């Protein structure tokens, strides 16, 4: 995902004639030759893909009030009193299990305090802290901090200080802008008022307000470069410039940022693609296309194939990635803002066990969990249906986008105690409809979500090596 499905094809679009840009100085003798420029563009695309995607989502969610995906301005929580549907298109593979509360933090003026209420132990919730590098740098919630109320401080890269009195824990971001992604489990439709009560207990305030001290001067206003789908397709590196303004350099990215500077990419730069000679335009476009293909290949091969499901761990913090930009880009493309493996695992598939593409226009499918072999979790699990091309939820006649463990009491068991899910575009019949996961009249992308997976056997952990394995989708 780059934000919206069109962005997934950004590299190909650019290679076909869309654009990077450079000021006239690009023609200076220091500009690299066409082969080197192509290699830098390839590396730069891989490095920059998650940053651009994150910047675009931030712009849609928190900057542009005219965006159809706008949630709330910085440092304000938007509690969504519904789960994602086919109308939610800003992020691919959206989670439809847990109503979100969306919070974008601006930490430039001062740190911010996130407060959470007491949450009943049987209800899963989490606050995932994601910085502009797309690192998961901290968690609040059922698994990480428990179900008691608490106050947590989120600080930017320049903050120096000790943990203030009354603060449970301090989380340090590598960037001044942070996405705090709240997930609150919805047990069933009737449970929504209870979710809303939990959400009402979420709060955010500046540290000065928490300490009842005078506020520091406000941070200067930023004239953000508008992040539109078409704009990103046409000028990927222009948006990488914009994103890098808010991603301070680190020792891990020093080398790639120096290379990008050689082709004029970096904070404060601007571009004019027409100034490049045609040979450079073609080579840089090819470099980006090659980078995109490498990301897609890694996303497919950087995991273990188990019964057609790809099982692996792509998401984590700065230490987890250790400068592996390809892994980070594959994570973003597979599903931006995914959780660490200990928080949630995401087996996904587009194929059956023999590698044939799942296509509901040609086949009906079943997934059967043998008796006693449901996904092993401390919290809950789900199987969600997406359109195979866009990776978005699909409109369907029963408004069902997933089947999850809280729904099991309303589904039918087989005589041997197993559970069969029916994956098809048309109803399997009234007697089986409770077990029906509606599919598009096209290719299928399925994602399992295992929240707080068990660590003891049977377990899906360690990722790709666990004793529990997801069952295959079988054509009927």
N, C-alpha and C positions, 0 to 999 in steps of 0.2 A: 504494500500500500504506500502510496505517496500521500494521500488524502484523496479519496475517491478513486474509483477503479481506473479512470483514464490515466492516473499518474503512474500506475504499474507499468504502463507502456512508454514512459517518458524517454527512456534511452533510445528505443526504436524510433520514436517520433523525432527525436533530435537528430538521430543519424540520417533520417530521411530529409532533413533540411531545416529542422528547427535548431535551436540555438544556444550557443555560448556567446559571450561577447568579450571584447577587450577594447580598451582605449587605443588611440593611435600609437601610443608608446609600445604597443605589442610588436611593432615592426622593428624595434631596436635590436641591435645585434645580440643582446643577451637572451632574446627569446629562443627557446629550444628548437631543435630541428623537428621535422614533422613526426618522426618515429618516436622521439622522446616525448613530444607533446601528446601523442596518442597514448603512450604508456601512463603519463601523468593523469590524463583525463580518465583512463580506466581506473587507476588507483583512487583518484579523487572522487569518482562517482561512487565507488564502494564505500569509501570513508564517509562521504557526505550524505548518502541516501537517508539514513535515519535522522540526521540533523535537519534536512529539508522537510522530511515528512513531519517531524515534530513541530517545526516552525509553522508549517501550514495548518496543522491541527490547532496550535496555539492561536493563530490568527483567526481561524474560523470560530473557535470556542470563546475566546476572551478579548479579542481586539476589535473585530468588525461586527458591530451590532446589527448590521444589515444582512449578515450571513444567515442562511437558513439553519446553520448548525450552532449559532451563537448560544452560549449558556449563561455567562455572567462575566462582568469585568474582573480584573485581577483582584485577588484577596476577598472575593465574595463566593460563598458556596451556592451552587445551584443543585437543589435536591430534585432529582427526577422521580416522579411518583408513578413510574411505569418501567417496564423492561424494554429493551431495544426491540424494534420491529423493522419491517422492510423499509420504513420511511427514514431510518437512521443510516445515513450514508457517509458520514465524515470519516469513519474508521472501518476498515475491512475486518471481517470475522468478528463483529460486535458480540459481546456477551449478552445473552438474553435470560440469564439465570438470576441476576442480582440487580435490582434498581441501583443506578449509579447516583452518586453525588459528586459533582464536578467542581474542582477548585484549582485555579491557576494562581500561583503565588508569585508576587514581585517582591524579591528580597533585597532590592537595591538600597532602600532607605534604612531598613532595619529587619531583623528576624521576625518571623510570624509564629504564633502559638496556635496549634491545632488542639482542640479539646474534644474528647469523646465521652459519651455517657456510659453508664453501666448497661451492658447488653446481656440478655439471658444467655446462659452457657450453651443452650442447644441451637442458638442462631449464629451462624457464621457471619462475620463481617471483617473487612480489612480496609486499611488505608495504605495504598501503595504509593510511595514517593519516587518520582521519576524526574531526573534532571534533563537539561538540554542535550546531553550526550546520550540520552535514552538509557542511562544506568538506573537500575532499581537500587537506590541508595538507602532505603529504609522501609520498615513496615510497622504499622500499628494495627492491632486487631487480635482476633481470637487466638490464632496460632502464636503470633510474635509477642504480644504483650498481655494477653488474657482478656477477660470480659469485664474487668473493673473500670471505673471512670479514670480519666487521666488527662494530663496536659503535657504536650510535646512541642519542643522548640525546633523549628526548621531554620537553618542559617545558611547564608550564602558563602561563596568562596573567600570573601575578604573579612569575614567576621572573626574577631578574636575575643575570647572571654571565657568565663567559667559558667557552669550550669547554674542558672538562677534558682533561688529558693522557690519551691512549689512546682518545678518542672520535673517530670518523670524521666525524660531522656532527651538528648540533643541529637539531631540528625543534620549532617553537613552535606550540602549540595556543591557540585563542581561548577554550577552555573547560577546566575541570579534569578532565572525564571524556572519554576518547578511545577510539574503537574502532580497534584495530589488526587489520586483516583480512589474514591470510596466505593466499596461494594457491600451491600447489605442483603443478606439472603431473604428471598421471598419464598415462603413455604408453599403457599397456594394462593389463588386469587383472593380468597377471603382474608388472607393474612396482610394485605396491603396496608390497612390502617395501623397495624403493629410496626411495619417497616417505616411508615411515615413518622411514628412516634420516636423511633430510634434516630431517624434522620434529623428530626427537630432538635435532637440533643447534640448534633455536630456543630462545632463553633470554630471560628477563626478570628484572631485579633492580633494587632501588632504587639511586640514584646513590651513596648512602653505602656500600652493600655493595660496589659496583664499585670505589670508591676506598679501601675498607677503613677507613672512618671510622665514628664513632658515629652511630647513626640519630637523626634529629630526633624530637620527640614525634609520636605518631600523630595523624592527623586525627580530628576528632570523628565519632561514629557518626551516620548519617543515617537518619531514619525516612522512607523513601521512600513516596510515595503509590503503592499497588499499581496497576499498569497492566494492567487486564484489558480484553479486547475489548469486553465489554458496558459496562464503565465508561467507556471512551473514546467509545463510541457515545452514551452517555447524557449525557456531560458533557465535551465537547471542551475547553472553556476551563479547566475545572478541571485537566485534565492539561497544558494549556499553562502554567498557573501553576506546576505542579510542574517542568516542563522548564525554564522561565525562571529558576528558582532556581539552575540550574547553567549558565546562558548569560549571562555578563557582558555588559552593554550595550556597543555600539560606535557609532561615529559613523554608520554606515550604518543602524542600526535605531533610532536615537534618536527619529525622528518617529513611526514606527509604534508603538513602545512607549508613547510619550506618549498617542497616541490610544487604545490599549488600556486604559491606566490610567483613561481617562475613563469606560469602561464597567466598571471594576472588575477588569480582567484584569492580572495582573502577579505577580511573586514575592511570596510570603507572603500572598497574598489567598486568600479562600475564597468559595464561592458557594452560593446557595440560589435556584434558578430560580423557585420559587414566589413569591418576593418581587417579581418583575417583573410589571407590568400586562400583561394579555393582549395589548395592541397591541404592546408592546415584545417580548414573547415571539415573536410572529409575525414581526415585522420582523427581529429578530436571526436567527431561524431561516431566513428568506428570504435574508438577507445571507450566511449560511454556505452555503446551497444555491447561491447565485449564485457565490460564491467557488469552490466545488467544480467548478461547470460551467466557469468560466474556466480552471481548472487543466487540466481534461480537454481543453478546446478548444485550449489552448496546446500541450499534449503532442502533440496531433494535427497542429496547424498550424505549430508552431515548428520543424519539420523539413522537409526536402525529400523529396517523393515520387519515388522512383526504382523503376520497375517494380513499384509497389505497396508497396515497402519504404520505411519512414520512416528517413531518414538525417540525423543531426544530432549536435550535441554539447551535452549538457545538464549535464555534470558538470565540476567544477573547484574551484579554491580561492577564497579570499575575493576576490581581484582579478578572477577570472573572472566572478563573479556581480555584483560592484559594486552590491549592494543590489537586484538584480532578483529580487524574491521570487517572482514568477510563474514565472520560469525555474527557480528552485530547487525550487519546489513541484512543477512538472511533472517535474523530474528524479526527485524522490522517488516520485511516483506511478507513473512509468514503470518504476522499479526502484531502490529505495533502495540506496545505496552503490555506484553505478556508478563506473567508472573515468574518468579524464581521457581525452580522445581520443587523445593520444599513447601512452597505455598500452593502451587497448583501445577499439574501436569496436563499437557495438551496433545495427546495422540491425534493425528489427523490423517485423512486418506482421501484420495481421488480414485483409488483402484480396489479391485478385489484381491484375493490372496495370490492369484496368478498374474497380477499386473495389468489386467484389462480395465480400461477406464470405466468408472461408474457413470452410466448414462440412463436416466429414467425415461428417456424417450424410446429406449430400446428394451429395457428390462425392468422388472420389479426385483427388489432385493429384500433379504432378511438378515438381521443380526441377532444371534441367539446367545444369551448368557446362560451357560449351564447352571444347574442348581448349585447354590453355594459359591458361585464364582462371579458375583457382581463386583464391579470395581471397588477395590479396598481403600477406603478413605476414612479419615477421622471426622469429616464434615459431610459433604455430599458430592454427587457426580451428575453429569449430564452428557447427552449426545445431541449436538446441534446441527441442523441442516443449512447449508449455504448453496447459492448458485455457484456452479463450478467455474464460471468465467469471472464474475465480479467479486466473489467471496463475500457477498452481501446476503442478508436474510431474504427469503422469498415470500411474496404475497401468496396466500393459500386460503382455501374456503373455510378452514376451521381455526384460522389465526393461531396455529401451533408451529413453533419454530424449533422446539426441542422436546425431548423426553428426559426427565431427570429423576433422581431417586425419590424425592418427595411425592412424585406422581405414581410411584409403583403400586400403592394400595388400590388405585383406581384402574390399574391395568390387569390383564388376564394372564395367569400363569398357565404354562403347559402342564399336562398330566404328570410329567416327571419332575416338576418343580422349576423348570427352566423358564426364562423370559425371552420371548421373541419380539423384536421390533420390526415393523413392516415399513420398508423404505420404498415409496413409490409415489407416482404423481396422482393416481386415482385412489379413492377409498378402497380398502381391502374388504369392505363389508361391515355392516353395523356391529357384528359380533367381534370384530377385530379392530374397530376404529380407535379404541382407547390406546392401542399399541401402535398406531399409525403415525409415522413422521413424514408429512407431505414433502414431496420432492419436486424440483422444477421439471419441466418438459424438456430436459437438456442434461448437460453434465452436472455432476454432484461433487460437492466438497463437504466432507463430514469432519467435525471436530468434537472429540471428547474433552470434557473438563473434569479433572479429579481434584477437588479442593481439599487441601491439607491431606495429601496422600499418606497412607500409613507407611512407616519406615520398617516395620517388622514384617516378615513373610506371612502370608502372601502380600507382595508389594510390587508396584510398578517401578519403585526405586531400588538401586540406582537407575537412572534414566537409560532405557534400552537394555538393561541387564537384569531387571527385576524378575521375580518368580511368577508374577501375574501378567498375563498377556491378553490384550483386547481381541475379541473374536472377530473373524472375517465377515465382511459383507458378502452374501452368497446370492448369485443370480437365480431367479426362479423361472 
